[in-house]
Structures are given as structure tokens and as C-alpha cells.
């Protein structure tokens, strides 16, 4: 298909509409959570909870009426979603389990401290079979073993290995404590027994690249954090994948105004281009965007399209931070207008707004102030806070 030319404003609208961040809310309630995650393929999970966990903030910005309980139920009661690895640690639709057999197999074939884990493997299976879901503190394997980031208790390493390799699933969480159960208790037999649709490694990676393009909306064929978790994906292979996807009419090239590299969208999303060209004006919404939000996976792309330079400074030494520890971009209408730092005080049930930084070119109107305050109040409800420390403006 011929390349499609879009202005920078049209590219912004395309991504925002695809993400459900422009105009009226398209994703509503619990069913909307499931619809969005199925569209996105995955949302990234991070356990840090400053004013909500990353996955919760992603959903809060898109789902009308979202509550944290909805996500918990879809994961651990309804079993429509699943904790597993896609773009790093993620939440995926349970039907996507079949695509990740090669990852599970790789863990079965090799693991750090493999011999030590195998020595307690059968005891863990017996304990869970007898007692039901268990966390690492329920097991008396306190010796330290080598693990991914540092030494850890054998109980934790063994449970995580059995989770990585597909013998166990996360049954539920209490805070950040994971309780594991036998995989067959958490995933229906028909899904467990589904064959990998892409046993060829190249075709598997092609499926994942296609999924990531759809997850962001538009991506370019260059090195990007959007490809994280696609093990072994090199530039030459990625080039071949894009060539095949184009030849098979799975993706469409987009030439964006003042952007040197071609962008690509799913062929199925051409209808969005038609929609945004027809509909000139959309209702403005104000949303606070999660640090690991799908649309932020390629921050160089965000800078190129929005002229908004965002860095998640959580791992930056405090003395070197420009803004703060856990800062969220502020989206208003089709523009990033600033960033906000909030913390939820669980003891006092109070949401503290530490600071708001507006972009230099933003005129701080009454309408902007009103919408930012309204979004803070939604975060107050989202975090079940009783009161909010007023935000600074200026």
C-alpha cells in the first residue's frame, strides 16, 4: 500500500484515538478494561505504588468508572487476564498464554540456581496440592541462592522459576505478596493445551512486532524500548520482519510531517485515519499518563511527535533529577501540557500533590486549571483518599 501522509496534528490524533485518550471515553467499566487490554495485547506491570501502580494508572486514564477492584477481579476471580511476561512483566489476556511457550521452555531448560531449585521442586508441588495457594514465606527454604538481581531465598527463587516455566500461576496478590497455585487451577484446560501458533522463531517475533505496533498505534523501524521483551530481536531481523509485514499488507507506512523516519500502523487501523480526517474537533480531556504507559514506550517518538521530552526519573539519583521521583505527564486534549508529582499517604488516606510543572509554551488558563484539578479529584477517588492537598499552580 502507498505511503499515507499525515500532519503532525493528525499523527497526534491518530495515536490518542487509538489509545482511547481522545474525545468521549470509548472503554467503559470492567468490560472496557478487558477490551482495552485485548486491543493493546498487554499493559506493563510495575509493583511501585506511589499514587497507583503503573497498570492501574494506564487503565484509569482510559476506562470510564475504573476501579482497582475491576483489575483485581479480572486477574484473580474471573481469570480473564493473567500476570506474565510480554513487554517485561505485564498483564496479558489469558488467551495469549499460547504465544509464550518458548519462554516457558527456555526456563525449563536453564535457570539460575537450577540444581538447588530442583531439590525442592517436588516438595513445593506437594505443599500447594495439599494446602492451596502459597507465598514464599509459607515455605521453609531459607537458604540464599543466586538469582536475577541478587541473592535471594530459595523459596522465592523456586516459586518464581516454577512460575516462569509455567508450572505455577499467580493465584492472587496481597499487596505485592504473590500467592502461587498450580497452573491447571488458574488457566482452563483448553487454553493450557493450545499449541503455539508460531513455532518458528522468526514468525513468533513477527507476531510480537505486529502486536507492539498495534499496542502503541504508530511505531518506526528503529531501535526502541517498544521492542523490550522480544528476546534476541536484532536490527537485521527487525528489518526483515517489517519487509514481510509490508509485503503481506499487515502494516501501512505513514509519512509524518517533520519526522524523518517512516512510521507504521496496522492495516486494520486505516479506519482511524479516515475518522480523524472527517472529525475535526473532539472533546478535550485531561488525563495523567502512567510512566510506562503503552503510548510512552518510545519516548523518542513522543519527543518527535509532541515536542515533549519525558524521562522517568525513578532510577535517577535525587541530585540529578530535573523533576521528581514519580512524575506523570499531563495530557490535555491533544497536547502534553506539563507533568505532575503526587503521593498517596495510606495512613492518612490523603493524596498529596507535591508539584506541577507546566510546559514553557502553555498559557495557564482557567480552563486548564479547572481540568487539572478535576483530574486530581478523580485520582483522589481512584486511590480512595478522603481529602487532597491542593495542587500548586504557576
N, C-alpha and C positions, 0 to 999 in steps of 0.2 A: 504494500500500500504506500502511496506517495506520502511524503512528509507533510505534516499539518503545521501551519504557522499560527502561533498564539502570542498575543501581547503579554507582558509581564503580569498585568492585572488579570487577564484571562487564566494564566497559569495558576495564580493565587486562588482564584475562584474554583478552578478545577480541583485542586488538592483539598481545599476546605470543604467543598461539597462532597467529594468522595469520602472525606473523613467524618462527615456528619457534623461539621462545625460552622456551617453557613446557613442562614435562614432559620426557619422553624425546625424544631427537633424532629428528626426522622426516626430515631430509635427511642422506643417508649417502654419503660418498666423492665421487668425481668425478661420478657421475650426479646426486648430490644438489646439487652446485654448479650444474649445468645446470638442474635442476628449480627451484631457488630463484630463479635469475635470470630464468627464464621466467615464474615467478609474479610476481616483482617488476617485470618489464618492463625495469628497468635497475638497476644499482648505481653510485653515484657514484665516479669515479676522481679521486684526488689523488696527485701524484707524491711528496709529502713522506713520508719513511720514517724515523720515529723508533723505533718498535717494531713495524713492519709498516705497509704502505700502507693507506689507508682501505678500499679494496675488499677487501683480504686480511683485514683485521680484521672487516669485515662478515661475511665467509664463515666465518672462524674461530669466530665466536660461534654459528653455526647448523649447521655441517656436521661431522658426526662423522668424525674422521680427516682433516680438511682439511690439505693442504699447499700451499704456494705454487706448487709444480710443477704441481699439478692445474689451477690457473687459467691458468698459462702454456701448458700443453698444449691446453686448450680454446680459447684465443685463437689460438695460433700453430702448432699441429700439427694438431689435429682440426678447427679452423676452425668450431667451433660457436658461438663468441662473437666479438664484434667491438668494437674501440675506436671509438666515435663519440659524437656529441653527442646527449643526450636531456635529462636534468637536468644541465645544464652538461656537462663532459666525463664520459663514462660508459662502462660496459661493457654492451653490449646483446646479446640473442640475434641471431644472424646473420639469421634470418628477418624481423627487424624493419627491415632495411635499406629495404624498400619504403616505409615510412611517412615517410621523411625526404628525399624527392626535392625538396620545395620549399626545404629548407635548402641542399641542394647547388646548386639552380638559382640561389638568391639570391647565392651566392658566385661562380658563373659569370658573373653579370650585373654584379657590382660587388665590388671588393676594394681594400683599401689598397695603394698602390704597384702598381696593376694593370698599368700600361704597362711598368714595369721587369720585372715577373714574366713578362709575355707575351714579352718579348725573349729569355728563356732557356728558355721552356717546351719548345720542340722539342728543345733540347739535353739537357734532363733526361730526356725520354721516350727519346731515343736512348741515353743513358748507361745507363739502367735496363734497356732492352731488350737491350743488349749485355753488361752486367756483372752484372745481377741486382740485388737489393735494395741501396739506398744510403742513407747518412745524410748530413746536411748537410755534414759535414767532408770527405766524399768528392768534393764539388763545389767548383770553384774560382771561386765567385761571392762575393767577399768584400766588395763594396761595401755600405754601410749604407743601408737604406731604412726608411721609416716603417712601423711595424707596430702591433699592437694595444696593447701596453703601453709600448713604447719602440722606438727604432730597433733594427734587428737586421740580420744579414747577409742579403743577397739569397737565398743558397742556402736558408737556413731558411725565409724568407718564401715562396719559390716552392714548396718541398716542402709546406709547411703549406697553402698555398692549393689546391694540386692534391689534397691530402688532403681539405680541407673541401668541395671541389667534386665529389669522387667519382671523380677520375681515378686516384688512388693510394690504397692502403690501408697501414696499418702492418703490415708483414710480420712483424716481431718487435722486441723491445727488448733492449738490453744495458744493464742498469741503467735509467737514464732516457733513454738514447740511442735514438731511434726510427729504424728502418730501413724504408724505404718501397719498395713494389713496385707494379707495375701492378695496377689493381683486379681485372682479369679473372684474375689469378694467385692471388687471395686469396678471391674470392667466386664460387661456382658460377654458371654462365651462367643457369640457370633463376631464381635469386634476383635476379641483376642485371637481368633482363628483366621482372620482375614489375611490373605497373602499380601506381601509388599507389591504394590502396583508397578514399582520401578526397581527391579533387582539389579539393573545395570547402573553403575555408579554415576555415569555421565547423565543418564536420564533422570536419576534422583536429584542431582544438582540442578538440572534444568527445571524440574518441577519447583524446587525451592527458590530459584532465582525468579521464576514467574510469580510465585506466591509473594515474594518480597516486593516486587514491583506493584502488585495489587494492594499490598498492605500499606505502602506509603502513598501510592497514587501515581506518582511520576518518579522515575529514577534514571540516572545516566549510567553508561557502561564505563565505570572507572572505580578505582579503589574507594571503598565506602564502609562505614560502620554498619550500613544496612545489610551487609553480607555476613555479619558476625554469626557464628554458629554453623555456617556451611563449611564443614571441615574439609581442608585441602583445596579449596577453590582458589586457583591461580588465575593470573590475568589472561593467559593464552586460552585456558579452558573457558573462562567467562566470555571471552570474545567469540569463541565457537558456539557457546550457548546462545548469545544474542543473535548470531548469524542464523542459527536454526530457528529460533523463536520468530524472527522476522520472515524467514522463508516459509514457515508454517502459518503465517498470519495470526500468530498468538499475541503479538505486540505491534504497536504503531509508533513510528518515530515522530517526535514533536520538536519543532524548532521554536525555542522561546526567545523573545526579544532580549537582546543584550546578554545572552548566555551562549558561550562558545560551543559547549558540548551538546549533542542531541540528547533529548530526554525521551523516555519511552513510557507508554501507558498500555494497559490491557486493551485488546481489540474490543472486548465487551464494554469498555468504558467510553467508547466514542460517543455514546448517547449523552454522556455528561457534558462533553464539548458542545453538542447541539443545544443542550439545555441552557448552559451558561451564556451562550451567544444569543439565545432568544430572550432570556430573562435578565434584564439589565440591572435590576435593583433587588436586593434581598434584605430581609430584616436583619439589623445588626444585633449580634450577641456579644456579650463579654464572657470570656472563659479563661481560666487559669490552666495552663498546659503542663502536663507532667514532664519531668526531666527526661524520662526515657520513653516518651510518647512516640507512637509509630511515625507521626509526621516529622519528628525531630531526629529520626535515626541517622540522617545525613545532614549534619549541621552546616557543612559547606554548601549544600543545596539550599538550605534555609537562608544562608547569607546571600547567595546568588539571586534568589527569587524575592526575598523580603528585605534585603539590606539590613538584616537583624543578626548580630553576632552573639550567639549564645554558647556559653560554656557551663557545664555542670561542675561547680567548684567544690563538690563534696570531698574530693580527694586532693584538693589544692591546699597547701599549708595555709593556715589562717592569715599569716603575714603577707601572703601573696594574692589573697582573694581580692577581686575588684568589687564584688557584691557580697555574697554570703554563702553559708554552708548549704542551704537547701532552698534555692530560689526558683520560682516558677515564672515562665514567660506569660505575659498578659496579652491575650488576643482580643481585639475589639473590632468587630466587623471583619474586614479583610486585611487588617494591619496588626502587626505586633507593636503595641504602644509602650511597652515597658516590662518590668518584672517586679515580683512581689515575694517577700520573705515572711512566712507565717509559721508559728509553732503552736501545737495544741498541748495545753497543760492538762494532763489527765487527772491529776489530783484535784485541781480547782475547777475542772470542766470548763476551761476558758481558752478561747482562741486568741493568741497574741499576734498582732501584725507588727513585725519589727521594722519593716521599711518597705517603701515603694519607690522604685526608680523609673521615671518616665524617660522615653527616648528624647533626645535634644530637639527633634523637629515636631514634637507633639504639643499642640495647643491644648492646655488643660481646661477644657470646657466644663460647664455644669453637667452636661450630658455624660461625659466621660466619668466624672467624679461619681455621679449617681449610679452608673452601671457598675463601676468597680466596687462601690460599697455594697450594691445588691449582690454581686458575685461573692464577696466576702461573707455576707449573711448566709448565702447558700452553703458555703464551706462550713460555717458555724453549725448549720443543721446537719450537714453531711458528717461532721465529726461529733455530733450530739453534744455540742457545747451549750452551756446555759447563757453565756454572755461573751461579748467580744470586745477587746481593746480597740478603740477606734483607730483607723489607719492614718498615718501621716500623709499629707498631700503637699506637693510642691517640687 
